[in-house]
Amino acid sequence: MKKLNKSILYLILLMLTLAVVGFVYQIQFAKADTLTAMLACIKLVYTYLPILAGLALLWGLIFHGQSQPASTGAVILYIFLILGGSILLQEIALPSLSEFHQAQQILITKKAKSFPKFTINPTNISSSEFASLSWFVSKDNLAFAQQNTFLYFEKLFKAPGNVYYGLNFKIVSFDAKNRLEYVFIAPQVKAYETDLFALSAKAYEYKNGNLVGQKSYTVKKITLPYPVEAVYSLRAHGNLEDISLINVLRYNDYIYGSRINFYHMGILIFFKVSYYTMLIIIIVICAGFGLTFQNQRVIGKDIIPAISFLIVSTAAGIIVYDILLGAINMIYGLII
Amino acid sequence: MILEEVTLIYLDLIKKYARHLVSAFFYIAFIGLFYFFYLLLGMKFQGEQTLLLEALKNYGLLLVHSLPLMTILATLLFFARIETSDTRFMLRVMPILGGVNAILLILFFFFQWDFGDFMHYDQLYIRPLPQPGYITPYEKNQIYIGKTQERSLLFGGDIFLVASWRTNSSFLTVTTTSRIGDASFYPDQQSFTFSLKEKAPAFQETGFTRVFFENYFSYVRKLRDVFHKTFYSWGIVSSLLGILLMSAGYFSLLGGIAIVLKENQIQILMRSFFVIIGIAAWFAFPHFLSFISLMSFGIRFGLLRVAFPSLMMGSFALLIGYGFLILKNGLPRKA
């Protein structure tokens, strides 16, 4: 790692420069608030991370330092480091920051300074808890299925402590001949992992499509087939980029069993995986050039070639990035 | 015997030069892939039938148009890397390689077919097709399309039982029969329409390459016209002779510059410096040609109308190139 500390220094400098330029632009010219500007900056940095990482490695290898020649092993380590960093940025930092952004947006509309303290007990339910719903971030129209049973939340709120509140929860079930078998309606529900508590719920039972029984409950506990967090986090809603691939890995039984057409998610994965591939390709190209011509000694009169090298390598980095992106867009446009 | 050896030396040199030409070709062809990809995308959007062939044709034409840039870069990089810089040898090598380049420039001279510009295409979009047996999200709503004999459902505020659905290329229309409301189940006939177009989460290109290419296109078209106007004449021999003489001179000048500036210690830095010089030389090329073109207006003897100004400008550039060579090495001494 010590052999590449120069590259990492360059990378940090480049990222900082880009982030500062983006931030100043967002604040000054686009008139965005601080959090929006920060989010835009993170997006900017990870979008152009392939170029920055490649150039930093190339410059670190080319310009002579005190350290001994770098080996291929160090380069591979660098690739893993950058890949880890970009996954961290894109799959963890950005989704959580964007959720934080939504929460801040709620604060702004409520003209409040900070959130009130919530004490939430995940094992019981009371109707008074639903008074504070407007403080929580939410998603609309979440539906999923288990065999012939369809479950649906009109609105699902995410409260602190991974407790979820739902409004207008409904279950519809069909029998083998596709006739109505069972309808469950609850205006207010609370869910924690796979447990769901429904308040003032009604259940209708049908036989051969005709109503045969009707029941009312003040509180009814239901066990969901999947954790409610999977339902919430994998709902493609508005901004697709906010969905983290980590949740896709975590809840893969939900993906297979819920009968949801994850069309959007598939496209998202196509673009994300091609981004990571692109990152690796650019770093490998830069490493190839850098290792071949490493440790060039720059003395006084070589300053003009050195500057022209900086210009040409930057232009080449940007062009290679655009070409690879063009290939991805072409594949998407022609095949998908 | 000796003559054969000498010929072999030159052939070997031309072989080495050809290798540089091929690598310059591959670099430019790689960069040109950007054009190729977006041309394919644009043609697909415009509904072109034989899009692969069309795109390949345009890509090939672009590469032919890049021949002057290719030869300039190859010449500079070749003279920057050549091991010997023996003055007597170089005096002969410089015009010979200019002659080799003349072959490529003649190819450029005869190609008059234009290549297409970038085509407009809409932003990439998602087209979520309804799939039987799955719940598909459409904007804010979700729709379950049943398999055969199954009920379809629409989840939007309430759960609706769907009577029928149909799609065309851009819309999905759903008609409902009944609805599971807040507290009961009742008939409700409504019709909903959903768009099948959504913005795809594609990454944005930097925009630099597109601007670069657009400027390259306009300049390369200008260069083609200038080149054709300069060397067009009634006699084909005069044209060919003109190109040959001009090329021998111009590329010797570039070779001389490369020999003066080269520095073996800092290879890649020097190469990128030569790339920038090459691009500058390519920009200067039409200006150089305009001297020949202007001079040819005043010449009455038709057969030499193009060849004579080329000879003048060629020998002028050649002598400057020789000057650079001697600046580096000193005057050749007798062996």
Interface residues (C-beta under 8 A of the other chain):
Chain A: T47 Y48 I51 I62 D140 N141 L142 A143 F144 A145 F150 Y152 E154 N168 K170 V172 F174 N178 V183 I185 P187 K202 Y204 R235 A236 H237 L240 E241 S258 R259 I260 N261 Y263 H264 I267 L268 F271 Y275 F289 T292 F293 Q296 R297 V298 D302 I304 P305 A306 S308 F309 I311 V312 S313 A315 I318 I319 Y321 D322 I323 L325 G326 A327 I328 N329 M330 Y332 G333 L334
Chain B: F30 I31 L33 F34 F37 Y38 L40 L41 K44 F45 Y121 L124 I126 P128 L129 Q131 G133 Y134 I135 T136 P137 K140 N141 Q142 Y144 G146 Q149 E150 R151 L153 F155 G156 G157 D158 I159 I180 D182 A183 S184 F185 E198 A200 P201 A202 F203 Q204 E205 T206 F208 T209 R210 F212 E263 Q265 I266 Q267 I268 L269 M270 S272 F273 V275 I276
